[in-house]
Amino acid sequence: MQRAIDQAKSYGIIVFHHDDGSVRKLLPTLVEMGIDVLNPVQWRCAGMDRADLKATFGEQICFHGAVDNQETLPFGTPEDVREEVRYNIAVLAADRTGYILAPCHTIQPNTAVENIIALYEAAREYGDFSSQA
């Protein structure tokens, strides 16, 4: 894996790494290896507290995901989805860097359309930094 990362980096490629579940203990090694983006942030898993991840690794890696597609999106309300998006942006994009808002994985077929709309509307509302200095 290190050789592949080094080769990609030699061409200026941003290295995106997908690793499911509780990967907190692996993050120092992944950062050291040169991973630029971690996908997903499955915050319901042990050790994956979003605020802790951002505080510990936020200057070294970009986080991708964190909108829960196993509970919040399929079973929550539109307000639950909006709150999760708001929190993710407030915590993971607090410095306006290092976060790509997205579901943790593929949106499931049983997800209410209203929740998908809430995700996109909240992203536009809470993720619009154009008026901030």
N, CA, C and O atoms as CSV, one atom per row, in Angstrom:
chain,resi,resn,atom,element,x,y,z
A,1,MET,N,N,0.831,-1.192,0.000
A,1,MET,CA,C,0.000,0.000,0.000
A,1,MET,C,C,0.874,1.253,0.000
A,1,MET,O,O,0.569,2.224,-0.692
A,2,GLN,N,N,1.956,1.232,0.772
A,2,GLN,CA,C,2.822,2.406,0.834
A,2,GLN,C,C,3.400,2.743,-0.539
A,2,GLN,O,O,3.482,3.914,-0.910
A,3,ARG,N,N,3.795,1.733,-1.282
A,3,ARG,CA,C,4.357,1.980,-2.618
A,3,ARG,C,C,3.322,2.637,-3.529
A,3,ARG,O,O,3.646,3.543,-4.296
A,4,ALA,N,N,2.087,2.177,-3.438
A,4,ALA,CA,C,1.020,2.758,-4.261
A,4,ALA,C,C,0.769,4.215,-3.877
A,4,ALA,O,O,0.591,5.069,-4.744
A,5,ILE,N,N,0.757,4.492,-2.580
A,5,ILE,CA,C,0.559,5.869,-2.108
A,5,ILE,C,C,1.701,6.749,-2.588
A,5,ILE,O,O,1.472,7.837,-3.118
A,6,ASP,N,N,2.931,6.282,-2.403
A,6,ASP,CA,C,4.095,7.063,-2.828
A,6,ASP,C,C,4.060,7.339,-4.330
A,6,ASP,O,O,4.375,8.445,-4.768
A,7,GLN,N,N,3.679,6.342,-5.109
A,7,GLN,CA,C,3.596,6.517,-6.563
A,7,GLN,C,C,2.537,7.565,-6.911
A,7,GLN,O,O,2.782,8.451,-7.731
A,8,ALA,N,N,1.372,7.463,-6.292
A,8,ALA,CA,C,0.310,8.439,-6.540
A,8,ALA,C,C,0.771,9.845,-6.168
A,8,ALA,O,O,0.562,10.793,-6.925
A,9,LYS,N,N,1.391,9.974,-5.013
A,9,LYS,CA,C,1.864,11.279,-4.536
A,9,LYS,C,C,2.907,11.869,-5.484
A,9,LYS,O,O,2.960,13.084,-5.672
A,10,SER,N,N,3.735,11.009,-6.080
A,10,SER,CA,C,4.773,11.494,-6.997
A,10,SER,C,C,4.161,12.176,-8.225
A,10,SER,O,O,4.834,12.958,-8.897
A,11,TYR,N,N,2.912,11.890,-8.516
A,11,TYR,CA,C,2.196,12.523,-9.622
A,11,TYR,C,C,1.242,13.619,-9.139
A,11,TYR,O,O,0.460,14.156,-9.923
A,12,GLY,N,N,1.311,13.943,-7.855
A,12,GLY,CA,C,0.457,14.991,-7.309
A,12,GLY,C,C,-0.978,14.571,-7.078
A,12,GLY,O,O,-1.868,15.415,-6.969
A,13,ILE,N,N,-1.206,13.274,-7.003
A,13,ILE,CA,C,-2.562,12.757,-6.819
A,13,ILE,C,C,-2.960,12.805,-5.346
A,13,ILE,O,O,-2.171,12.445,-4.472
A,14,ILE,N,N,-4.166,13.244,-5.079
A,14,ILE,CA,C,-4.723,13.220,-3.727
A,14,ILE,C,C,-5.175,11.792,-3.450
A,14,ILE,O,O,-5.909,11.198,-4.240
A,15,VAL,N,N,-4.732,11.249,-2.325
A,15,VAL,CA,C,-5.012,9.846,-2.000
A,15,VAL,C,C,-6.232,9.756,-1.091
A,15,VAL,O,O,-6.232,10.262,0.031
A,16,PHE,N,N,-7.257,9.106,-1.596
A,16,PHE,CA,C,-8.546,8.919,-0.932
A,16,PHE,C,C,-8.590,7.468,-0.459
A,16,PHE,O,O,-8.406,6.550,-1.258
A,17,HIS,N,N,-8.834,7.256,0.835
A,17,HIS,CA,C,-8.815,5.899,1.395
A,17,HIS,C,C,-10.181,5.554,1.985
A,17,HIS,O,O,-10.725,6.308,2.792
A,18,HIS,N,N,-10.727,4.418,1.579
A,18,HIS,CA,C,-11.997,3.930,2.119
A,18,HIS,C,C,-11.714,2.808,3.105
A,18,HIS,O,O,-11.027,1.838,2.785
A,19,ASP,N,N,-12.256,2.956,4.310
A,19,ASP,CA,C,-12.054,1.947,5.354
A,19,ASP,C,C,-13.239,2.017,6.310
A,19,ASP,O,O,-13.380,2.991,7.051
A,20,ASP,N,N,-14.078,1.011,6.301
A,20,ASP,CA,C,-15.301,1.011,7.103
A,20,ASP,C,C,-15.044,0.856,8.595
A,20,ASP,O,O,-14.042,0.287,9.028
A,21,GLY,N,N,-16.000,1.392,9.368
A,21,GLY,CA,C,-16.075,1.098,10.791
A,21,GLY,C,C,-15.169,1.925,11.674
A,21,GLY,O,O,-14.858,3.080,11.383
A,22,SER,N,N,-14.755,1.303,12.759
A,22,SER,CA,C,-13.945,1.941,13.790
A,22,SER,C,C,-12.475,1.893,13.389
A,22,SER,O,O,-11.785,0.905,13.636
A,23,VAL,N,N,-12.008,2.966,12.770
A,23,VAL,CA,C,-10.628,3.002,12.271
A,23,VAL,C,C,-9.755,3.993,13.035
A,23,VAL,O,O,-8.650,4.314,12.597
A,24,ARG,N,N,-10.237,4.472,14.162
A,24,ARG,CA,C,-9.509,5.488,14.945
A,24,ARG,C,C,-8.075,5.068,15.228
A,24,ARG,O,O,-7.157,5.878,15.098
A,25,LYS,N,N,-7.870,3.819,15.611
A,25,LYS,CA,C,-6.519,3.356,15.953
A,25,LYS,C,C,-5.609,3.288,14.730
A,25,LYS,O,O,-4.387,3.331,14.871
A,26,LEU,N,N,-6.180,3.185,13.545
A,26,LEU,CA,C,-5.389,3.127,12.311
A,26,LEU,C,C,-5.015,4.511,11.781
A,26,LEU,O,O,-4.099,4.631,10.968
A,27,LEU,N,N,-5.705,5.544,12.228
A,27,LEU,CA,C,-5.515,6.865,11.642
A,27,LEU,C,C,-4.089,7.396,11.725
A,27,LEU,O,O,-3.610,7.949,10.735
A,28,PRO,N,N,-3.380,7.263,12.847
A,28,PRO,CA,C,-1.997,7.756,12.841
A,28,PRO,C,C,-1.149,7.108,11.743
A,28,PRO,O,O,-0.350,7.783,11.093
A,29,THR,N,N,-1.320,5.828,11.544
A,29,THR,CA,C,-0.568,5.126,10.499
A,29,THR,C,C,-1.000,5.581,9.116
A,29,THR,O,O,-0.159,5.797,8.243
A,30,LEU,N,N,-2.299,5.728,8.905
A,30,LEU,CA,C,-2.790,6.179,7.601
A,30,LEU,C,C,-2.277,7.576,7.270
A,30,LEU,O,O,-1.891,7.848,6.133
A,31,VAL,N,N,-2.273,8.458,8.263
A,31,VAL,CA,C,-1.754,9.811,8.063
A,31,VAL,C,C,-0.262,9.747,7.738
A,31,VAL,O,O,0.207,10.409,6.813
A,32,GLU,N,N,0.467,8.958,8.493
A,32,GLU,CA,C,1.909,8.810,8.268
A,32,GLU,C,C,2.203,8.266,6.864
A,32,GLU,O,O,3.194,8.646,6.241
A,33,MET,N,N,1.352,7.391,6.384
A,33,MET,CA,C,1.533,6.810,5.054
A,33,MET,C,C,1.226,7.805,3.931
A,33,MET,O,O,1.623,7.594,2.785
A,34,GLY,N,N,0.522,8.881,4.262
A,34,GLY,CA,C,0.237,9.900,3.263
A,34,GLY,C,C,-1.186,9.947,2.757
A,34,GLY,O,O,-1.460,10.589,1.743
A,35,ILE,N,N,-2.098,9.281,3.444
A,35,ILE,CA,C,-3.508,9.347,3.063
A,35,ILE,C,C,-3.990,10.790,3.227
A,35,ILE,O,O,-3.735,11.418,4.254
A,36,ASP,N,N,-4.678,11.308,2.226
A,36,ASP,CA,C,-5.183,12.682,2.273
A,36,ASP,C,C,-6.637,12.766,2.713
A,36,ASP,O,O,-7.025,13.710,3.401
A,37,VAL,N,N,-7.449,11.775,2.316
A,37,VAL,CA,C,-8.886,11.800,2.589
A,37,VAL,C,C,-9.308,10.455,3.160
A,37,VAL,O,O,-8.985,9.404,2.606
A,38,LEU,N,N,-10.042,10.498,4.287
A,38,LEU,CA,C,-10.587,9.277,4.882
A,38,LEU,C,C,-12.081,9.206,4.615
A,38,LEU,O,O,-12.825,10.143,4.903
A,39,ASN,N,N,-12.501,8.094,4.067
A,39,ASN,CA,C,-13.911,7.817,3.832
A,39,ASN,C,C,-14.223,6.438,4.378
A,39,ASN,O,O,-13.444,5.514,4.145
A,40,PRO,N,N,-15.300,6.255,5.078
A,40,PRO,CA,C,-16.219,7.256,5.588
A,40,PRO,C,C,-15.868,7.603,7.031
A,40,PRO,O,O,-14.952,7.023,7.614
A,41,VAL,N,N,-16.593,8.538,7.592
A,41,VAL,CA,C,-16.549,8.785,9.030
A,41,VAL,C,C,-17.835,8.174,9.578
A,41,VAL,O,O,-18.891,8.807,9.571
A,42,GLN,N,N,-17.731,6.950,10.049
A,42,GLN,CA,C,-18.890,6.254,10.619
A,42,GLN,C,C,-18.908,6.536,12.122
A,42,GLN,O,O,-18.420,5.746,12.931
A,43,TRP,N,N,-19.477,7.667,12.462
A,43,TRP,CA,C,-19.382,8.196,13.810
A,43,TRP,C,C,-20.124,7.371,14.853
A,43,TRP,O,O,-19.889,7.568,16.045
A,44,ARG,N,N,-20.977,6.487,14.475
A,44,ARG,CA,C,-21.647,5.627,15.454
A,44,ARG,C,C,-20.748,4.471,15.908
A,44,ARG,O,O,-21.088,3.757,16.851
A,45,CYS,N,N,-19.624,4.287,15.252
A,45,CYS,CA,C,-18.679,3.221,15.620
A,45,CYS,C,C,-17.753,3.704,16.742
A,45,CYS,O,O,-17.491,4.900,16.868
A,46,ALA,N,N,-17.271,2.782,17.536
A,46,ALA,CA,C,-16.395,3.094,18.675
A,46,ALA,C,C,-15.172,3.889,18.220
A,46,ALA,O,O,-14.523,3.556,17.228
A,47,GLY,N,N,-14.880,4.947,18.972
A,47,GLY,CA,C,-13.685,5.734,18.717
A,47,GLY,C,C,-13.790,6.725,17.573
A,47,GLY,O,O,-12.804,7.375,17.228
A,48,MET,N,N,-14.965,6.849,16.983
A,48,MET,CA,C,-15.109,7.698,15.800
A,48,MET,C,C,-15.866,9.001,16.097
A,48,MET,O,O,-16.590,9.519,15.246
A,49,ASP,N,N,-15.687,9.512,17.301
A,49,ASP,CA,C,-16.302,10.783,17.672
A,49,ASP,C,C,-15.793,11.883,16.738
A,49,ASP,O,O,-14.585,12.078,16.599
A,50,ARG,N,N,-16.695,12.580,16.118
A,50,ARG,CA,C,-16.331,13.563,15.103
A,50,ARG,C,C,-15.483,14.700,15.649
A,50,ARG,O,O,-14.500,15.097,15.023
A,51,ALA,N,N,-15.853,15.228,16.809
A,51,ALA,CA,C,-15.082,16.336,17.378
A,51,ALA,C,C,-13.666,15.889,17.732
A,51,ALA,O,O,-12.706,16.623,17.500
A,52,ASP,N,N,-13.536,14.706,18.282
A,52,ASP,CA,C,-12.206,14.188,18.623
A,52,ASP,C,C,-11.372,13.943,17.368
A,52,ASP,O,O,-10.186,14.272,17.335
A,53,LEU,N,N,-11.985,13.371,16.345
A,53,LEU,CA,C,-11.252,13.130,15.102
A,53,LEU,C,C,-10.745,14.439,14.511
A,53,LEU,O,O,-9.595,14.528,14.081
A,54,LYS,N,N,-11.603,15.451,14.490
A,54,LYS,CA,C,-11.211,16.743,13.925
A,54,LYS,C,C,-10.105,17.378,14.754
A,54,LYS,O,O,-9.135,17.896,14.201
A,55,ALA,N,N,-10.243,17.342,16.087
A,55,ALA,CA,C,-9.233,17.945,16.952
A,55,ALA,C,C,-7.886,17.236,16.827
A,55,ALA,O,O,-6.836,17.877,16.858
A,56,THR,N,N,-7.920,15.933,16.687
A,56,THR,CA,C,-6.685,15.151,16.661
A,56,THR,C,C,-6.041,15.108,15.275
A,56,THR,O,O,-4.819,15.200,15.159
A,57,PHE,N,N,-6.839,14.971,14.242
A,57,PHE,CA,C,-6.293,14.740,12.900
A,57,PHE,C,C,-6.694,15.785,11.863
A,57,PHE,O,O,-6.290,15.696,10.704
A,58,GLY,N,N,-7.478,16.765,12.270
A,58,GLY,CA,C,-8.058,17.706,11.320
A,58,GLY,C,C,-7.080,18.504,10.485
A,58,GLY,O,O,-7.422,18.934,9.383
A,59,GLU,N,N,-5.869,18.713,10.983
A,59,GLU,CA,C,-4.877,19.445,10.201
A,59,GLU,C,C,-4.094,18.526,9.274
A,59,GLU,O,O,-3.300,18.993,8.458
A,60,GLN,N,N,-4.317,17.215,9.399
A,60,GLN,CA,C,-3.514,16.253,8.647
A,60,GLN,C,C,-4.296,15.474,7.593
A,60,GLN,O,O,-3.708,14.914,6.667
A,61,ILE,N,N,-5.610,15.440,7.733
A,61,ILE,CA,C,-6.402,14.603,6.833
A,61,ILE,C,C,-7.769,15.254,6.612
A,61,ILE,O,O,-8.277,15.965,7.479
A,62,CYS,N,N,-8.338,15.009,5.473
A,62,CYS,CA,C,-9.679,15.484,5.151
A,62,CYS,C,C,-10.668,14.352,5.428
A,62,CYS,O,O,-10.418,13.200,5.073
A,63,PHE,N,N,-11.767,14.681,6.053
A,63,PHE,CA,C,-12.794,13.680,6.354
A,63,PHE,C,C,-13.905,13.754,5.309
A,63,PHE,O,O,-14.305,14.838,4.885
A,64,HIS,N,N,-14.391,12.590,4.906
A,64,HIS,CA,C,-15.432,12.494,3.882
A,64,HIS,C,C,-16.565,11.629,4.415
A,64,HIS,O,O,-16.327,10.509,4.867
A,65,GLY,N,N,-17.773,12.125,4.369
A,65,GLY,CA,C,-18.923,11.341,4.818
A,65,GLY,C,C,-19.525,11.901,6.088
A,65,GLY,O,O,-19.688,13.114,6.223
A,66,ALA,N,N,-19.850,11.035,7.009
A,66,ALA,CA,C,-20.378,11.350,8.338
A,66,ALA,C,C,-21.880,11.601,8.384
A,66,ALA,O,O,-22.418,11.840,9.465
A,67,VAL,N,N,-22.572,11.554,7.256
A,67,VAL,CA,C,-24.033,11.570,7.306
A,67,VAL,C,C,-24.454,10.103,7.312
A,67,VAL,O,O,-24.278,9.384,6.328
A,68,ASP,N,N,-25.006,9.685,8.426
A,68,ASP,CA,C,-25.277,8.263,8.678
A,68,ASP,C,C,-26.359,7.709,7.760
A,68,ASP,O,O,-27.519,8.114,7.827
A,69,ASN,N,N,-25.960,6.782,6.909
A,69,ASN,CA,C,-26.912,6.178,5.976
A,69,ASN,C,C,-27.515,4.878,6.495
A,69,ASN,O,O,-28.286,4.229,5.789
A,70,GLN,N,N,-27.169,4.491,7.726
A,70,GLN,CA,C,-27.726,3.265,8.295
A,70,GLN,C,C,-28.833,3.545,9.300
A,70,GLN,O,O,-29.667,2.679,9.565
A,71,GLU,N,N,-28.845,4.752,9.861
A,71,GLU,CA,C,-29.887,5.090,10.831
A,71,GLU,C,C,-30.559,6.423,10.502
A,71,GLU,O,O,-31.764,6.469,10.255
A,72,THR,N,N,-29.786,7.499,10.500
A,72,THR,CA,C,-30.382,8.824,10.334
A,72,THR,C,C,-31.110,8.982,9.003
A,72,THR,O,O,-32.280,9.363,8.981
A,73,LEU,N,N,-30.437,8.697,7.903
A,73,LEU,CA,C,-31.086,8.893,6.597
A,73,LEU,C,C,-32.301,7.995,6.391
A,73,LEU,O,O,-33.356,8.505,6.015
A,74,PRO,N,N,-32.210,6.682,6.617
A,74,PRO,CA,C,-33.386,5.853,6.329
A,74,PRO,C,C,-34.482,5.895,7.391
A,74,PRO,O,O,-35.654,5.692,7.075
A,75,PHE,N,N,-34.112,6.158,8.653
A,75,PHE,CA,C,-35.102,6.041,9.730
A,75,PHE,C,C,-35.367,7.337,10.491
A,75,PHE,O,O,-36.311,7.407,11.277
A,76,GLY,N,N,-34.549,8.358,10.268
A,76,GLY,CA,C,-34.743,9.626,10.949
A,76,GLY,C,C,-35.776,10.485,10.242
A,76,GLY,O,O,-36.320,10.115,9.202
A,77,THR,N,N,-36.027,11.631,10.832
A,77,THR,CA,C,-36.920,12.617,10.229
A,77,THR,C,C,-36.081,13.601,9.409
A,77,THR,O,O,-34.859,13.634,9.554
A,78,PRO,N,N,-36.714,14.393,8.561
A,78,PRO,CA,C,-35.949,15.432,7.870
A,78,PRO,C,C,-35.215,16.353,8.852
A,78,PRO,O,O,-34.103,16.801,8.573
A,79,GLU,N,N,-35.835,16.629,9.994
A,79,GLU,CA,C,-35.161,17.468,10.993
A,79,GLU,C,C,-33.938,16.761,11.570
A,79,GLU,O,O,-32.923,17.411,11.818
A,80,ASP,N,N,-34.007,15.453,11.790
A,80,ASP,CA,C,-32.834,14.689,12.249
A,80,ASP,C,C,-31.692,14.816,11.241
A,80,ASP,O,O,-30.536,15.007,11.616
A,81,VAL,N,N,-32.030,14.707,9.976
A,81,VAL,CA,C,-31.019,14.807,8.920
A,81,VAL,C,C,-30.413,16.205,8.909
A,81,VAL,O,O,-29.193,16.357,8.837
A,82,ARG,N,N,-31.263,17.224,8.981
A,82,ARG,CA,C,-30.773,18.609,9.001
A,82,ARG,C,C,-29.837,18.840,10.178
A,82,ARG,O,O,-28.793,19.475,10.028
A,83,GLU,N,N,-30.204,18.328,11.348
A,83,GLU,CA,C,-29.367,18.514,12.534
A,83,GLU,C,C,-28.026,17.800,12.376
A,83,GLU,O,O,-26.990,18.333,12.775
A,84,GLU,N,N,-28.038,16.611,11.805
A,84,GLU,CA,C,-26.782,15.882,11.599
A,84,GLU,C,C,-25.875,16.625,10.615
A,84,GLU,O,O,-24.666,16.719,10.830
A,85,VAL,N,N,-26.449,17.142,9.557
A,85,VAL,CA,C,-25.672,17.926,8.597
A,85,VAL,C,C,-25.120,19.177,9.271
A,85,VAL,O,O,-23.942,19.500,9.114
A,86,ARG,N,N,-25.967,19.881,10.021
A,86,ARG,CA,C,-25.523,21.094,10.721
A,86,ARG,C,C,-24.359,20.783,11.646
A,86,ARG,O,O,-23.349,21.486,11.637
A,87,TYR,N,N,-24.498,19.722,12.454
A,87,TYR,CA,C,-23.439,19.350,13.393
A,87,TYR,C,C,-22.153,18.973,12.649
A,87,TYR,O,O,-21.066,19.414,13.024
A,88,ASN,N,N,-22.276,18.174,11.617
A,88,ASN,CA,C,-21.083,17.761,10.871
A,88,ASN,C,C,-20.329,18.960,10.316
A,88,ASN,O,O,-19.104,19.029,10.415
A,89,ILE,N,N,-21.051,19.894,9.739
A,89,ILE,CA,C,-20.399,21.079,9.185
A,89,ILE,C,C,-19.803,21.929,10.298
A,89,ILE,O,O,-18.684,22.423,10.164
A,90,ALA,N,N,-20.539,22.107,11.399
A,90,ALA,CA,C,-20.034,22.911,12.513
A,90,ALA,C,C,-18.754,22.327,13.094
A,90,ALA,O,O,-17.847,23.071,13.468
A,91,VAL,N,N,-18.674,21.019,13.172
A,91,VAL,CA,C,-17.514,20.372,13.797
A,91,VAL,C,C,-16.415,20.067,12.780
A,91,VAL,O,O,-15.263,20.458,12.970
A,92,LEU,N,N,-16.767,19.380,11.716
A,92,LEU,CA,C,-15.744,18.893,10.787
A,92,LEU,C,C,-15.269,19.953,9.796
A,92,LEU,O,O,-14.186,19.831,9.225
A,93,ALA,N,N,-16.074,20.988,9.593
A,93,ALA,CA,C,-15.666,22.075,8.697
A,93,ALA,C,C,-15.545,23.391,9.453
A,93,ALA,O,O,-15.653,24.463,8.857
A,94,ALA,N,N,-15.322,23.316,10.753
A,94,ALA,CA,C,-15.264,24.519,11.585
A,94,ALA,C,C,-14.223,25.511,11.076
A,94,ALA,O,O,-14.423,26.723,11.154
A,95,ASP,N,N,-13.124,25.000,10.561
A,95,ASP,CA,C,-12.065,25.865,10.047
A,95,ASP,C,C,-12.175,26.067,8.532
A,95,ASP,O,O,-11.262,26.591,7.893
A,96,ARG,N,N,-13.315,25.638,7.973
A,96,ARG,CA,C,-13.604,25.764,6.543
A,96,ARG,C,C,-12.659,24.932,5.688
A,96,ARG,O,O,-12.491,25.194,4.497
A,97,THR,N,N,-12.045,23.929,6.302
A,97,THR,CA,C,-11.163,23.024,5.563
A,97,THR,C,C,-11.394,21.600,6.035
A,97,THR,O,O,-11.980,21.377,7.094
A,98,GLY,N,N,-10.942,20.658,5.262
A,98,GLY,CA,C,-10.834,19.284,5.708
A,98,GLY,C,C,-12.100,18.482,5.860
A,98,GLY,O,O,-12.120,17.506,6.609
A,99,TYR,N,N,-13.177,18.869,5.160
A,99,TYR,CA,C,-14.387,18.064,5.257
A,99,TYR,C,C,-15.149,18.093,3.943
A,99,TYR,O,O,-15.362,19.152,3.352
A,100,ILE,N,N,-15.559,16.899,3.495
A,100,ILE,CA,C,-16.428,16.749,2.334
A,100,ILE,C,C,-17.733,16.147,2.839
A,100,ILE,O,O,-17.776,14.981,3.230
A,101,LEU,N,N,-18.780,16.935,2.828
A,101,LEU,CA,C,-20.081,16.478,3.305
A,101,LEU,C,C,-20.646,15.439,2.349
A,101,LEU,O,O,-20.747,15.671,1.144
A,102,ALA,N,N,-21.012,14.293,2.905
A,102,ALA,CA,C,-21.589,13.216,2.095
A,102,ALA,C,C,-22.145,12.152,3.028
A,102,ALA,O,O,-21.770,12.097,4.199
A,103,PRO,N,N,-23.031,11.312,2.522
A,103,PRO,CA,C,-23.431,10.143,3.307
A,103,PRO,C,C,-22.219,9.236,3.520
A,103,PRO,O,O,-21.255,9.290,2.757
A,104,CYS,N,N,-22.273,8.412,4.551
A,104,CYS,CA,C,-21.173,7.477,4.809
A,104,CYS,C,C,-20.993,6.501,3.657
A,104,CYS,O,O,-19.870,6.136,3.309
A,105,HIS,N,N,-22.087,6.089,3.079
A,105,HIS,CA,C,-22.086,5.122,1.972
A,105,HIS,C,C,-23.247,5.455,1.047
A,105,HIS,O,O,-23.821,6.541,1.127
A,106,THR,N,N,-23.586,4.536,0.185
A,106,THR,CA,C,-24.693,4.703,-0.740
A,106,THR,C,C,-26.003,4.929,0.015
A,106,THR,O,O,-26.286,4.251,1.004
A,107,ILE,N,N,-26.781,5.868,-0.452
A,107,ILE,CA,C,-28.098,6.087,0.142
A,107,ILE,C,C,-28.954,4.859,-0.155
A,107,ILE,O,O,-29.066,4.430,-1.303
A,108,GLN,N,N,-29.547,4.309,0.883
A,108,GLN,CA,C,-30.300,3.060,0.775
A,108,GLN,C,C,-31.662,3.280,0.105
A,108,GLN,O,O,-32.234,4.365,0.206
A,109,PRO,N,N,-32.180,2.254,-0.577
A,109,PRO,CA,C,-33.456,2.384,-1.294
A,109,PRO,C,C,-34.645,2.727,-0.397
A,109,PRO,O,O,-35.626,3.305,-0.866
A,110,ASN,N,N,-34.566,2.379,0.885
A,110,ASN,CA,C,-35.686,2.656,1.789
A,110,ASN,C,C,-35.629,4.058,2.390
A,110,ASN,O,O,-36.421,4.377,3.277
A,111,THR,N,N,-34.717,4.893,1.927
A,111,THR,CA,C,-34.590,6.251,2.450
A,111,THR,C,C,-35.679,7.141,1.865
A,111,THR,O,O,-35.878,7.185,0.651
A,112,ALA,N,N,-36.377,7.844,2.742
A,112,ALA,CA,C,-37.441,8.753,2.299
A,112,ALA,C,C,-36.853,9.882,1.455
A,112,ALA,O,O,-35.804,10.438,1.781
A,113,VAL,N,N,-37.531,10.203,0.390
A,113,VAL,CA,C,-37.096,11.288,-0.489
A,113,VAL,C,C,-36.969,12.588,0.305
A,113,VAL,O,O,-36.068,13.388,0.053
A,114,GLU,N,N,-37.871,12.794,1.260
A,114,GLU,CA,C,-37.833,14.008,2.086
A,114,GLU,C,C,-36.512,14.118,2.842
A,114,GLU,O,O,-36.007,15.222,3.045
A,115,ASN,N,N,-35.950,12.987,3.259
A,115,ASN,CA,C,-34.675,13.018,3.974
A,115,ASN,C,C,-33.512,13.347,3.042
A,115,ASN,O,O,-32.565,14.022,3.444
A,116,ILE,N,N,-33.580,12.884,1.830
A,116,ILE,CA,C,-32.540,13.211,0.852
A,116,ILE,C,C,-32.600,14.700,0.515
A,116,ILE,O,O,-31.568,15.363,0.416
A,117,ILE,N,N,-33.795,15.209,0.345
A,117,ILE,CA,C,-33.963,16.642,0.094
A,117,ILE,C,C,-33.454,17.444,1.285
A,117,ILE,O,O,-32.785,18.462,1.105
A,118,ALA,N,N,-33.766,16.996,2.501
A,118,ALA,CA,C,-33.289,17.684,3.709
A,118,ALA,C,C,-31.764,17.713,3.754
A,118,ALA,O,O,-31.177,18.717,4.156
A,119,LEU,N,N,-31.122,16.628,3.349
A,119,LEU,CA,C,-29.656,16.571,3.311
A,119,LEU,C,C,-29.111,17.667,2.397
A,119,LEU,O,O,-28.217,18.416,2.791
A,120,TYR,N,N,-29.636,17.761,1.196
A,120,TYR,CA,C,-29.138,18.750,0.241
A,120,TYR,C,C,-29.487,20.179,0.644
A,120,TYR,O,O,-28.670,21.085,0.484
A,121,GLU,N,N,-30.679,20.384,1.157
A,121,GLU,CA,C,-31.049,21.734,1.590
A,121,GLU,C,C,-30.195,22.186,2.769
A,121,GLU,O,O,-29.750,23.333,2.811
A,122,ALA,N,N,-29.965,21.290,3.724
A,122,ALA,CA,C,-29.132,21.634,4.880
A,122,ALA,C,C,-27.688,21.879,4.455
A,122,ALA,O,O,-27.023,22.763,4.996
A,123,ALA,N,N,-27.207,21.115,3.505
A,123,ALA,CA,C,-25.844,21.327,3.001
A,123,ALA,C,C,-25.710,22.728,2.416
A,123,ALA,O,O,-24.717,23.416,2.655
A,124,ARG,N,N,-26.694,23.137,1.662
A,124,ARG,CA,C,-26.663,24.487,1.074
A,124,ARG,C,C,-26.767,25.562,2.154
A,124,ARG,O,O,-26.079,26.581,2.094
A,125,GLU,N,N,-27.625,25.330,3.133
A,125,GLU,CA,C,-27.814,26.328,4.191
A,125,GLU,C,C,-26.598,26.437,5.100
A,125,GLU,O,O,-26.070,27.531,5.299
A,126,TYR,N,N,-26.152,25.328,5.647
A,126,TYR,CA,C,-25.085,25.355,6.646
A,126,TYR,C,C,-23.689,25.340,6.038
A,126,TYR,O,O,-22.719,25.696,6.706
A,127,GLY,N,N,-23.581,24.936,4.791
A,127,GLY,CA,C,-22.270,24.841,4.163
A,127,GLY,C,C,-21.921,26.009,3.270
A,127,GLY,O,O,-20.915,25.966,2.562
A,128,ASP,N,N,-22.733,27.053,3.288
A,128,ASP,CA,C,-22.457,28.228,2.466
A,128,ASP,C,C,-21.567,29.186,3.248
A,128,ASP,O,O,-22.037,29.918,4.118
A,129,PHE,N,N,-20.282,29.170,2.926
A,129,PHE,CA,C,-19.326,30.033,3.608
A,129,PHE,C,C,-19.028,31.292,2.795
A,129,PHE,O,O,-18.120,32.047,3.141
A,130,SER,N,N,-19.776,31.525,1.726
A,130,SER,CA,C,-19.468,32.629,0.817
A,130,SER,C,C,-19.576,34.001,1.470
A,130,SER,O,O,-18.900,34.936,1.041
A,131,SER,N,N,-20.404,34.141,2.487
A,131,SER,CA,C,-20.559,35.445,3.130
A,131,SER,C,C,-19.651,35.610,4.339
A,131,SER,O,O,-19.677,36.651,4.996
A,132,GLN,N,N,-18.852,34.597,4.638
A,132,GLN,CA,C,-17.949,34.668,5.787
A,132,GLN,C,C,-16.556,35.067,5.328
A,132,GLN,O,O,-16.133,34.745,4.218
A,133,ALA,N,N,-15.864,35.765,6.193
A,133,ALA,CA,C,-14.490,36.202,5.874
A,133,ALA,C,C,-13.528,35.049,5.881
A,133,ALA,O,O,-12.337,35.237,5.635
